[in-house]
Structures are given as C-alpha cells and as structure tokens.
C-alpha cells in the first residue's frame, strides 16, 4: 500500500559557496595561483584585471551606481569596436615587462639552474656501459624503478615478470647498475647498499665486509661486545671498522634530489615596524580577476541574445562571482587568523622560539568566531616568514605542560630540552627515557617516561641502545 508521510531530519549541508571557500582556504599561494589560472581557462566570464586598468580605476574611482547608470544609458545594439589583429601581431615595438606595484625585485623567483637528475645521470652511464641492446632495455626499466634516495622500489621477480625476462639476467644487469656512480645505487636494502660500496673499495676492508655480510644484525643493533667476541678482535678494532662503515653513503640517490621541490615560498610575512608587528601577504602574484563586460552586455541584450545563451552566461556569472568573493574571503580569513596568532604568541615574535606559548586551534577559533576546521585549513601547509626564520603556521600550536611553578609551558620547549639532554649525554652510556624524565623533573618539569618516549619518537631520535657509541 502506497503511503505518503512527512519526516523531520536534521542534516548538515554546505552551500556551493562554502565548499568553494573551504577548498580555497587550504591552498597555499602557489596552488591558489594555479587554481585561478585553471578557472580563467574554463570560465569565459572571468578575465584578468591589468595593472594599467587598476591605476585608471583608482584615479577615476567610479561608484557602482554610476557604472549601472552608464550601462543602462548605452545603446544595446551599439556596434563593437573591431580589433585589427594583423596590426597588433606585426607591431615591432618593444614591450616592457612590468613588476607588480609595491613589490621588491628580490621577491621574484630567479630562473633555476639546470641540475641533472638521478634518472638522467644513470641512463647516461647505461649507454656507456658494456650492455647488449636487450640488457639496456632491462637496465632502463630498473633505473625507472629506483626511488629518490637511490633504492630499488620493486623486486627482481616483479621486474622479470613485467618484462618477461629471466630473473638471473635481471639480477646480473642490476649488479652492473649498482656499480654505477654513485656506487650502491639500486640496492634493495641498506645492507646490500653498504656491501656493494665496500666491495668496490680498493683495497678491500675484509673486516668491514665480514661485519656487514655476516653480522649485520649485531652491527645494526650496536652489539659491539658480541661483534668483538664473534670476530675474535678487540673493541678498539671494532670501533675503527665501524667508523669506516659509517663514512659510506646510506642514501646514494639523495644528492640528486630536486632543489625546486625543497623551495618554500612563504604565504605571509611578519615584520616589526615602529614597535608594532605588521602582517603582509605574499599574494602579489595571484591574478586579479573581474567579470568580462562583453558577456554582461550579451546577458542584458534580450533582443539579440537567445534565452539559452543568457542562461549559460547567468550560470557562468554566478560561478565567477563566487570565485572572486571566495578569494577575497580567503585573504581576509588568513589575515585574521595570523593576526590572532601574533597576538597570542607575541613573546615568540619578540624574543624567539624559546618563548613559544601553548596554543590550540580552539583558542584561535573562539577568538575570531570561526569553526576549528576553518582554522585548521588556514594553518595547514602555509608558511610565515619571521625574524626568527620560516615556520609553518601549525608550528605555533602545541599542547601545554604545567611546570612545578604552575606555569603552562609548550611541549615544544620540552622537546627542545630532551634534544639538548640527548646531545650532551655520554656516548658510551646514553640515557634511557626514565633517566631523561628524572633530569627534566630536576629542571622543574614533571614529565612521565612514556611522554618522553613519545616526544623522542616524534623527533625521530632512536632508543638509547641505538644511540650508543664505542
């Protein structure tokens, strides 16, 4: 039996404008520029606002009412000005590339010098090696599977199956590649990488080869006494041999990493001027958008424009306005968040990282009256240039730990103290987590052993046993 009924349901829905703003908020300045360029290509109603036109508008300062009146008084069927493209394209006058206003030349990214990447470096050596055409095919396939730090990202079995070749042949070609420059490239693990480098040395260090080939587990776990006993040598010889091994390159491909990938352009800058901290956004390279007037005229011209065309223009116009408004809202939101961070962390900007205060996202969200997710999007992946260096916005947020004096201290201060203690520990007998917790307590910070272990792991510091030296 068919039945009609009503049901009350609560749902959380975002409007298209909110979705667009959320997506723009989490973009850093370079990604925002790319997104705007993409929108310019897909939406014909959007166009760039040129600098000369901006200056002209600033001088004239027409009000919105005047623009609307002028648009209504202008005849709809006025003939459009014909553009002589032949004259423009054949113009032999030189053109000057102008810098954006109020921007320092030094802020521009200089052209990158060409650096040969790891893949090209290996392929060049492959062509010079004594390989048959079939072996070159295998070698090139192997090279393209070597990751950025120099290790083979797949197995020999998978390679042989993919190119329908015998595993022994693939293994032989891999052995040739592993002796390319840098030596050890294409190794499957650290043990193989070190062993290849030791085998290529002249003269061979037989003791080092024995340690890596036959006693690698004891070596990696720093069981020095066991190594000395098993090999029948004293600790001093073990120390000298391990010192030799540690000079080898554990990541042979790292020297060929792209420098461009490590280049960070800050989204914001905080500068002290006349005793006050001022915030500047590095968005000068973001294209300035406006609505194309020709399409506006077409939409208003009911006589010569079909309904279908007007509906299309209306939809594109709505999308263009949403984008322009969202870009302005994004800028205002980021500035509000950064201003609040500066207010909350004023001691950091005055005295440096050692004065960083505990701060959570909710503190900023409550202060500016926004949702925590919005603040998270703003702070994620965006960087600010300060007098003390370049920091991600998330750096300014940390949990608090109460000192014995009752003062709230950022956990980043505790991490810094743990790092200092470990740097000054005796190399032959490094401190365990419990000892570090006791030393922190003497400094006035009651931190549990498991908290020390958590912070140590976050800083990628190994356990005391692996920090031990002879």
N, C-alpha and C positions, 0 to 999 in steps of 0.2 A: 504494500500500500504506500503510495507516494504521499509524503508529508512535508509541509513547509514549516520551518521553525526558526527562531532567532536565537543567536548565541553571542554572549559578550566575551570577547577575547582581548587580552592586553598584549600588544606586540610592539617591539622596539624597531622602528624603521627610520632609515636615513633618506633625506631627500637627495636628488641628484647633485644639488649644490654642495651639500655636506660631504657626500662621497668624494667629489672633486677636490674640495678643500683639504680633506683628510689625506688624499693621495699626494697633493702638492706639498703639504706640511712636512712630510717625511723625506722629501727630496733635497739633497744638498744643492748648492748653487749651480754646479756644472750640469747635474741631471735636470734641474729646472730649465736651464737654457736649452737643452736638447729636447725637452718635452714641448717647450714653446715653439721651437723650430718645426717640430712634427705637426703641431696644431696649425701652424701657418700654412703648411703644405696641404692639409686636409680640409681646412675651413676657408673658403674663398672670401668670407666676410671679414676676416682678420687681415690686417696689414701693419707693416712697421711704421712707427712714428719717427720720422727723421729728425735729426738734431736741428737743422735749419728751421723746420716747421715748428719745433718746440720753442725755439727762440722767438719766432714770429708770434706764436700764440701768447707767449709770456709778455711781449711788448704790447700786443693789442688787447689781451685779456677780455675776450668776448664772453658775455654771460650766456647761460643756456637758453634764456628766453629770447635773446637776440638771434641766436642760431636758428631756433624754431621758427621765429617770425620770418627770417630771411629765406628759410627753406619753403615756407608756405607761399611767400610772395613770388618766388622764382617760378616761371612757367615750366610745366612738366615736360612739354614737348620741345624744349629748347635744344637745338642741335648740339651734339657733343663735339668738343674740340678734337680735331683729327691730329694724331701724333705721327710725325714724319720719322719713322724708324730708320729709314735709309740715312737721313741726316745725322741722327744720333750715333748710329753704328760707324759712320765714316768720319766722325769728328776726330781730328788728330790732336786736339788739345790735351795736355797732360792733366791728370786728376790727382788731387792730394788726399791721402788717407788721413782723416782727422781723428784725433783722440777724443774720447768722451770728455765732457766738461768736468772740471774739478777733480781730475784723476791724475795721479803721478805716473810718469812714464815707467818708473821702476816696477809698478804693479803688473805690468804686462808680461805674459809668459814668453820668454825668448824661445826661438826655434831650438829644438832638441838636436844635439849632435848624434849622428848615426852610431849606434853600438851594435856590433854583430851579436845576434842571439845564439843561444846554445845549439839549437837545431841546425842553423846555417853553418856554424863552426864545425859540427860533426859531419855534416853532409860534404863539406869541402874536403875533409880528411878522408871520407869514404871514397871519393873519386880518385884520390891519390894512393889509396891502399891497393894491395895486390889481390883484388877480388874479381871473380868472374861476373858476367852480367847477371846471372841468376842469384849469386851471392849478394850483389849490390841491391837487388830487389828486397832480399831478406833484411839486409843491413838498414835500408831506408825505413822499412816497416818497424824495425826495432827502435831506430832513432826517434821516430814519431811517437813512440810509446814511453820515452824517457821523460820523467817529470822535471819540474823546475829546479829541484835540488840535486838532480843527477841520478835518480834511481829508476830502475825499470818498473813501470807501473802495471805490468801484467806478467804472466808466467810463460816459460818457453813452450809448454804444452799448448796453451791457448794460441800463441803465435803460430806454431806449426800447424794447428788445426785450421786457423784462419787463412793461411796462405798455402795450405795443402803441401807442406814440406816436411821432410824427415826431422824429428826433434834433434838428432845428433848434428845435422847440418846447421840448424838454428843455433845450437849450443856453441858450435865452432865459430860461427860468424859473430855471436855475442862476445866470445873471448877476444876476437880481434878488436871489436869496438871498445871493450873495457880497457884496452891499452892505448886508445886514442888520448889526445890531450883534451881535458885533464884526465890523468890516469885514475882508473876506478869508476869512470862514468858507466852507467848502465848496470851497476851492481844490483843484486836483488835484496840485499840487506847490508847492514853496517859491517858485519864480519867479512863478507865477501869483498866489500869496498876496501877495507883496510888490508886484507890479504893480497889483493891484486897490487896495491901500491907497494907493499913490502916485497913482493916477488919481482917487481920491476926495478927495485933499487940495486945499485952496484957499488960495493959488494953487498951480498945478502947479509941481513942480520938474522942468523939462524934462530937465535933465542926468541926474538920478536915473532918470527913466523910460527915457531912452535907454540907460543902462548896464544896467538890468535887462532891458529888452526886446531889445536888440540885442547886448549884450556880456556876457551873463550868465556865460558860461564863464570869461572873463577875470576877472570880478568874484569868482566863487566860488573861483577858484584864486589870487586875490590877485596878479594880474599888473598891478600898479599902473603901472609904466612903460609897458607896452603900452597900457593904457587911456588914459593921458595922450597918447601918440603918436597913437593912432587917433582920439581925440576933439579933438585939437589944443588941449589945455589943459595947465596946469602941474600938478605933483604936489600943490601946496597946495589947488588946487580939487578935485582927485580926493579928497584927504583929507577936505575939508569935505563933499563929496557922499556919500562912503561913511559918514561919521559920521551923516549924516541918515538914510541907509538902515538903519543898524544900530539906530536907535531904533524902527523898525517892529516889529510883533509877528509873529514867525515861527510861533507856535503859538496862533492866536486862540481855540481852544476850551479851552485849559489852565486859564483862570481859573474854569471851571465844573466842574472835576473834583470828584468827591465827596470830602468831608472824612472821611467814615466809612471809606472804603477805605484811607486813609493812617494810620489809627489802629491802633497796635500795643499789644496787652496782653501784657506780659511773662509768661512761664511761671514764671520763677524770679526771686529777688532775693538778692543777696549783700550783707550788711551787716557792718560791723566793730563788734563789741560786746566791750568789756573786753579789747581787744587780740587778739581772735580773729575770724575771718571765719565768719559763720554763714549757712547757706543756708535760704531759705524758699520753698516752692512756692505759687504763686498759684492753687491749685485749690480754694479755699474755695467756689466757686460750682458745682463739679461735684456732681451729685446723689449722695447716699449711698444705696446700694441694699441690699436684703435680700430674702430669699425669703418669699413670701406663705404664712403658716401655714395658711390655709384649704385651699390646694391640697395642702399636706403631709398634712393630715388626710384629705383625699379619697384620696390615694395609699395611705395606711395602712389605710383602711376598705375591706377586700376584700368586705365583706358588702353594702354599698350602692353601690359603685363598680364599673363594668364594667371588664373587662380592657383594652378599647380605650381607655377614658378614662385608666386607670392608666398605660398605655404612653405615651400622649401627654404626660401630666404628667411622667413619668420623663424623656422626651427634652427637654422644656422646662426641667426642673430641672437637667439636665446642662448645657444651654446657659447657663442663668442662673449656675450656679456657675463655669463657665469665664470668663464675663464679669467677675464680681466678683473672681475670683482674678487675672485678667489686669490689671484696673485697679490692684490692689494691687502687682502685679509691675512694672507700668509706672512707678508712682510711685517704688518702691524703685530701679529701674534708672536713672531720670533723676537721682535724688539721688546715686547712686553715681558716675555719670559727671560730674556737676557738682562733687562733692567732689574728684574726681581732677583735674579741670581747675583748680580753685582751688589745689590742692597744686602742680601743675606750673607754674602761671602766678602764683605768689604775688607776684612782683615787680610784675606788672601791677596787681594789686589794691591793692598798697601805694603804688606810685609813678605809675601811669598807663600809657597805650598805648605810650609810648616805651620801656618796659621789657618789651614782649612778647617771649617766647622762642619759638624754633622748636618746633613740636609737630605730630605727625601722628596720624591716627586709630589707627594700630597701637600707639602709645605708651600710649594710654588703654585700648585693648582688652587689651593684655598685662597692664596694671596691675590691671584688675578681673576678668580671666579670662573675657572675653566675645569674641564674634566682631566683626570690624571692621564688618560690615554692621549689627549691632545698634547700635554706637556711631554709625554714620552716620545711622541712623533717628532716634536720640535727638537728635542735634545739628542735624538738618535742619529749618528752619522754626520753630525755638524760640528765644526771646529771653530774655536775663537783664538785669535792672536792676542796675547797679553804681554806685558813687560817681562813676565817670568817664563815665557815660552808659548808653544802651541798646545792647546788642550781640547779634547772632545768635551762637549757640554756635559756629557754624562760623568765626566771626571769630578764635577762639583757636587755630585750626590754620593753620599756614603752613610752607612749605619753609624750609630753612636755607641760609644762605650764610656761608662762612667768611671772616672778616676777615683782614687781613695780620698781625694779632696772634695769630691762631689761635683766635679766639673765634667760636662759632656765633651768627649773627645772623638774626633772622626776615626773610623777604623783604618783609614789610610795612614794616619800617624802611627798606629800600632804596627801596621805592615812595614813602615819605614824603620821602626825600632827593631823589628825582627830581622830585617835585612842587615842592619848595622851590626847586630849581635852575631849573626852568622858570618859576616865578613871578618870580624875580629876574633872568631873562635880559633882554638889551637888546631892546626891542620891534622895532627896525628890522632886527636881525640875530640871530634866535633860534638857540639851539644845536641842532645836529643830534645824532643818537643817539651818534655816535662821540665828539663833544665831551663829552657828558654822561658817557659811560663813563670818559673821561680824568679828568673832575672828580671822579667817585666814587673813582677809583683814588688821587687825592691825599688823599681823606678816609680811605683805608685799606680800600677795598672793591674788589677786583678783579672787575669785572663785565664780561662781554662785550657788544659793541654789540647783538647780536641779543637778549640778555637785557633790555637797556634798552628796545629796541623792543617786546618782549613785554609788559613791565610798563607801558609808556606806553599801549599799546593796551588793556590791561585797565582802566586808569584813564580810558579814553575821551578821551585827550589827542591832538589831531591832530599830524601831522608838522610839522617846523619851518617849511616853506614856507607852511602854512596858519595858522601862529601869527604870521606876520609882520604888523607894523603900520607905517603910514607915519610 
